[in-house]
Amino acid sequence: MTSGTTVIATSDLAKHFGDVQAVAGVDFDVCDGELFGFLGPNGAGKTTTINMLTGLARPDAGVIRIAGIDCSRNPKAAQHLIGVVPDESNLYPELTGFENLSFCAALYGMRQAQREQRARELLGMFGLRDAAERKFAGYSKGMKRKLTIAAGIIHNPRILFLDEPTTGIDVAAARQIRQLIADLSGAGTTVFLTTHYIEEAQRLCSRIAFIVSGRIIRIGTVEQLMRQAEGRHVVEFAVAGGAAGLCAALAGAFSHLQCQALSEGAVRVDSAEPVRIGPVVRFLEDHGGEVAEARKVEPSLEDVFVRVTGIEASAMKREKEKAGASA
Amino acid sequence: MKRWIAVWNILAKDMRSYYLKPPNISWGLLFPLAWTGMFFIKSGAELDGVRGLLPGLVSVSVLFGTTSMLAVTVTFEKKGRSFERLLLAPIPLELLMLAKTSGAMLFGVANAFVPILMAAFLTDLSGVVWSAVVPAIVLIAVASTFLGLFIAVSASEVFEAQTLSNFFRFPMIFLGGLFFPVQHLPAVLRPLSYALPLTYGADVLHAGFCARGQMPLGLNLLVLTAFCAGLFVLSLRNIRRKWIR
């Protein structure tokens, strides 16, 4: 699907806020038509990077090229080529769905007949036709998210920036949105997606960058990243009795194991050598856990992410969902 | 052409969403009405004295009408992040902010004509130099709007913008020569008066309504224009520094 032409290129991109280095020397390229994922925990620098790429923030250093246009000094130069879906649904609460889309189209200079036709088309495409005349303030979270994405593509942008598009919405709406993103990418739109859902990135993206503390620590196709998990052995234990506490104790006792508490009832261990289940089960049971099941699992991108970043994916997800719920 | 479609639609949306809402229309009508009534009763003047009150009333109506609206159209939208949509639109920031503020300017000009219309029923307005009054009203509206913009960009909450506005608005009422000449102020306060845009606008209005201007008309309009340009440039600089940082 990609043409091989680079449409987003950054070189040594940096940004600080006071003492905090939000982005520190970020380099990456995104090809035309590619669905590129930017994966990292809260505060990793994902939104700051998007803001710099879209003209909402000025880089302290580095170069940004969008479709060959140098946007480092003139952030407005390529705004006609891009669409942006921010991490919060930020349309106008007092306008209806139709009015919101029509207004957003007008911001890109579309004429009335053209923008009304496009607004109707998108409302149909996103399953919002029946809500077209309702005020945005009365939409559900999922509907708001869909309309915000529709507003981001109202002018048929060549490049779409999506910042955490599925955070804080129900499973059904999230699935629909993922399908819409896949369809947009299939239609040739270059998509730059930030997410903290590893499985979402794995399912949708052709290439992924892991960003932590403002630095890209790995970048590659899903296959390239998964190679880092080759030769790894992963076993999941279903445990009753405080997985988080047991996990820490287990890691202390078995230094060759990387342990992760998936939830209150599950511990995941990852090792370069085959995991000997007996000693681990005995240890867990001796420390008050009741092991109901132990099963070998295929390593996933999540395991690669945890290994590379040292950040527990489940903790990252919980943190983000908490932030999404309070927003 | 594309840019002007965006500009017109920003203005039209603001008009529909904010300025033409019943609370704002009633505020725009009631506020000048209350000021006119209050000053007229307090002055104990004959009906002919209404004309002498017009420069002050017109200025106050414009000042309050414009500055109070910017806190909503700019600060509120910034807080709700819908302002980011505008910043992402492919139009220059200067044009964007002109579109965003032109509604307030029109609202201010409309507010200015409320006391004038009321006065037209009470007294004879023949002899008013409209060629001075109308440009002065427009320039006061523009300067007050850009003052409101400057305040709105400095604040992060609507209430903060409203409170901050009062620090500028109320001193201007007393120091700007609206209801009594600047020369009647204590000498120590007079330099402050000349640092306020409204002083120059009110002086033109005094000249236009009652032939009692203190400074040359051209100078007043020139200084007022300079205030408009200065406040706009300063606001743009603040937007770039604070909102596109």
Chai-1 contact restraints between the chains, C-beta under 6 A:
chainA,res_idxA,chainB,res_idxB,connection_type,confidence,min_distance_angstrom,max_distance_angstrom,comment,restraint_id
A,Q79,B,P90,contact,1.0,0.0,6.0,A-B,restraint_1
A,H80,B,P90,contact,1.0,0.0,6.0,A-B,restraint_2
A,V84,B,L88,contact,1.0,0.0,6.0,A-B,restraint_3
A,E88,B,R81,contact,1.0,0.0,6.0,A-B,restraint_4
A,N90,B,R81,contact,1.0,0.0,6.0,A-B,restraint_5
A,N90,B,S82,contact,1.0,0.0,6.0,A-B,restraint_6
A,Y92,B,S82,contact,1.0,0.0,6.0,A-B,restraint_7
A,E94,B,S17,contact,1.0,0.0,6.0,A-B,restraint_8
A,F103,B,K13,contact,1.0,0.0,6.0,A-B,restraint_9
A,A106,B,I5,contact,1.0,0.0,6.0,A-B,restraint_10
A,A106,B,A6,contact,1.0,0.0,6.0,A-B,restraint_11
A,A106,B,N9,contact,1.0,0.0,6.0,A-B,restraint_12
A,L107,B,A6,contact,1.0,0.0,6.0,A-B,restraint_13
A,L107,B,A89,contact,1.0,0.0,6.0,A-B,restraint_14
A,G109,B,K2,contact,1.0,0.0,6.0,A-B,restraint_15
A,G109,B,I5,contact,1.0,0.0,6.0,A-B,restraint_16
A,G109,B,A6,contact,1.0,0.0,6.0,A-B,restraint_17
